[in-house]
Amino acid sequence: MSALASRDLDWRKSSYSANNGDCVEVALGIAAVGARDSKDSGGPELWFRGASWGSFVAAVKGGRFDLS
């Protein structure tokens, strides 16, 4: 997605995010979900198709990426 088009999307941070700025924002596009660093809203974005995003969210919820 172009930076111009992504600028018009509603980027959101999790309600669980801390106030220290170390957050990821996500936006729902027409055919994909975008993710970016909340400290650099003009920086790079990653875009995922729906099925890939769903798999990632399920893995996070399942603890696959927990460090402890």
C-alpha positions as CSV (number, residue, x, y, z in Angstrom):
1,M,0.0,0.0,0.0
2,S,1.3,3.4,-0.8
3,A,2.3,5.8,2.1
4,L,-0.3,8.3,0.8
5,A,-3.1,5.7,1.0
6,S,-2.0,4.4,4.4
7,R,-2.0,7.9,5.8
8,D,-5.8,8.0,5.4
9,L,-6.3,4.8,7.4
10,D,-7.3,4.7,11.1
11,W,-4.1,3.5,12.8
12,R,-4.6,2.1,16.4
13,K,-2.6,1.1,19.3
14,S,-3.6,-1.6,21.8
15,S,-5.4,-0.5,24.9
16,Y,-2.8,-2.6,26.7
17,S,0.2,-0.6,25.4
18,A,2.4,1.2,27.9
19,N,2.8,5.0,27.7
20,N,6.6,4.6,27.0
21,G,6.1,4.7,23.3
22,D,7.3,1.2,22.6
23,C,4.2,0.2,20.7
24,V,3.0,-1.2,17.4
25,E,0.1,0.4,15.6
26,V,-2.2,-1.6,13.2
27,A,-4.6,-0.5,10.5
28,L,-7.2,-2.4,8.6
29,G,-6.9,-1.9,4.9
30,I,-9.2,-3.3,2.2
31,A,-7.2,-6.4,1.5
32,A,-4.5,-6.4,4.3
33,V,-3.6,-5.4,7.8
34,G,-0.8,-2.9,8.3
35,A,1.6,-2.7,11.2
36,R,4.1,0.1,12.0
37,D,6.2,1.5,14.9
38,S,4.1,4.1,16.8
39,K,7.2,6.2,17.4
40,D,7.8,6.6,13.6
41,S,4.4,6.9,12.0
42,G,6.0,8.1,8.7
43,G,8.4,5.2,8.7
44,P,8.2,1.7,7.2
45,E,5.0,-0.3,7.3
46,L,4.5,-4.1,7.1
47,W,1.4,-5.4,5.4
48,F,-0.1,-8.8,5.9
49,R,-3.0,-10.6,4.1
50,G,-5.9,-11.6,6.4
51,A,-5.0,-15.2,6.8
52,S,-1.3,-14.4,7.7
53,W,-2.4,-11.8,10.2
54,G,-4.9,-14.2,11.8
55,S,-2.2,-16.8,12.2
56,F,0.2,-14.3,13.8
57,V,-2.5,-13.1,16.2
58,A,-3.3,-16.7,17.2
59,A,0.4,-17.4,17.8
60,V,0.7,-14.3,20.0
61,K,-2.4,-15.2,22.0
62,G,-1.1,-18.8,22.3
63,G,2.2,-17.6,23.9
64,R,4.4,-18.7,21.0
65,F,6.6,-15.6,21.3
66,D,6.7,-15.3,25.1
67,L,10.3,-15.0,26.3
68,S,9.7,-16.5,29.7
